[in-house]
């Protein structure tokens, strides 16, 4: 039971598990200079064809940010 709810069928979670791997595609007007996963500053390999960025994100944590710099 989640404290303060008064219900036995309500549950709470202390953490959100990471996801991955993920394949992300983003349409962009021009080729990016670099693609990184923040806050760990992990450089990611990517492809860019037909105004579409394709990048594999190995693991996405709750506070992860995919940074695309152009």
C-alpha positions as a Markdown table, in Angstrom:
| # | Residue | x | y | z |
|---|---|---|---|---|
| 1 | Unk | 0.0 | 0.0 | 0.0 |
| 2 | Unk | 1.2 | 3.5 | -0.9 |
| 3 | Unk | 1.3 | 5.6 | 2.3 |
| 4 | Unk | -1.3 | 8.3 | 2.5 |
| 5 | Unk | -3.6 | 6.7 | -0.1 |
| 6 | Unk | -5.7 | 4.4 | 2.1 |
| 7 | Unk | -5.7 | 1.9 | -0.7 |
| 8 | Unk | -4.0 | -1.5 | -0.9 |
| 9 | Unk | -3.9 | -1.7 | -4.7 |
| 10 | Unk | -1.9 | 1.5 | -5.2 |
| 11 | Unk | 1.9 | 1.1 | -5.6 |
| 12 | Unk | 4.7 | 3.5 | -5.8 |
| 13 | Unk | 8.1 | 3.2 | -7.4 |
| 14 | Unk | 11.4 | 4.6 | -6.2 |
| 15 | Unk | 13.2 | 4.4 | -9.5 |
| 16 | Unk | 12.6 | 4.4 | -13.2 |
| 17 | Unk | 14.6 | 1.7 | -15.0 |
| 18 | Unk | 16.7 | 2.7 | -18.0 |
| 19 | Unk | 15.6 | 1.9 | -21.6 |
| 20 | Unk | 17.7 | 0.8 | -24.5 |
| 21 | Unk | 19.0 | 0.3 | -26.9 |
| 22 | Unk | 16.9 | 2.8 | -28.9 |
| 23 | Unk | 17.1 | 3.8 | -32.5 |
| 24 | Unk | 16.3 | 7.6 | -32.9 |
| 25 | Unk | 15.5 | 9.4 | -36.2 |
| 26 | Unk | 15.2 | 13.2 | -36.4 |
| 27 | Unk | 14.6 | 15.3 | -39.4 |
| 28 | Unk | 17.0 | 18.2 | -39.6 |
| 29 | Unk | 17.6 | 21.0 | -42.1 |
| 30 | Unk | 21.4 | 20.3 | -42.2 |
| 31 | Unk | 24.0 | 17.8 | -41.0 |
| 32 | Unk | 24.8 | 18.1 | -37.3 |
| 33 | Unk | 28.3 | 18.9 | -36.1 |
| 34 | Unk | 28.1 | 16.4 | -33.2 |
| 35 | Unk | 25.7 | 14.2 | -31.3 |
| 36 | Unk | 26.2 | 13.4 | -27.7 |
| 37 | Unk | 24.4 | 11.8 | -24.8 |
| 38 | Unk | 24.4 | 14.1 | -21.8 |
| 39 | Unk | 25.2 | 14.5 | -18.9 |
| 40 | Unk | 28.0 | 12.0 | -19.4 |
| 41 | Unk | 29.3 | 13.7 | -22.6 |
| 42 | Unk | 29.3 | 10.4 | -24.5 |
| 43 | Unk | 29.9 | 10.9 | -28.2 |
| 44 | Unk | 27.5 | 8.9 | -30.4 |
| 45 | Unk | 28.0 | 7.7 | -33.9 |
| 46 | Unk | 25.3 | 8.7 | -36.3 |
| 47 | Unk | 24.4 | 8.8 | -40.0 |
| 48 | Unk | 22.8 | 11.6 | -41.9 |
| 49 | Unk | 21.0 | 11.0 | -45.2 |
| 50 | Unk | 18.1 | 12.8 | -46.8 |
| 51 | Unk | 17.8 | 15.4 | -44.0 |
| 52 | Unk | 17.4 | 12.5 | -41.5 |
| 53 | Unk | 19.7 | 12.0 | -38.5 |
| 54 | Unk | 19.8 | 8.3 | -37.4 |
| 55 | Unk | 21.5 | 7.5 | -34.1 |
| 56 | Unk | 21.6 | 4.5 | -31.8 |
| 57 | Unk | 21.2 | 5.4 | -28.1 |
| 58 | Unk | 22.7 | 2.5 | -26.1 |
| 59 | Unk | 20.9 | 3.3 | -22.8 |
| 60 | Unk | 18.5 | 6.1 | -21.9 |
| 61 | Unk | 18.3 | 6.9 | -18.2 |
| 62 | Unk | 15.6 | 9.2 | -16.7 |
| 63 | Unk | 17.8 | 12.3 | -16.8 |
| 64 | Unk | 19.6 | 11.5 | -20.2 |
| 65 | Unk | 19.6 | 14.2 | -22.9 |
| 66 | Unk | 20.3 | 13.6 | -26.5 |
| 67 | Unk | 22.2 | 16.7 | -27.6 |
| 68 | Unk | 22.3 | 17.5 | -31.3 |
| 69 | Unk | 24.7 | 20.4 | -32.2 |
| 70 | Unk | 24.6 | 22.1 | -35.5 |
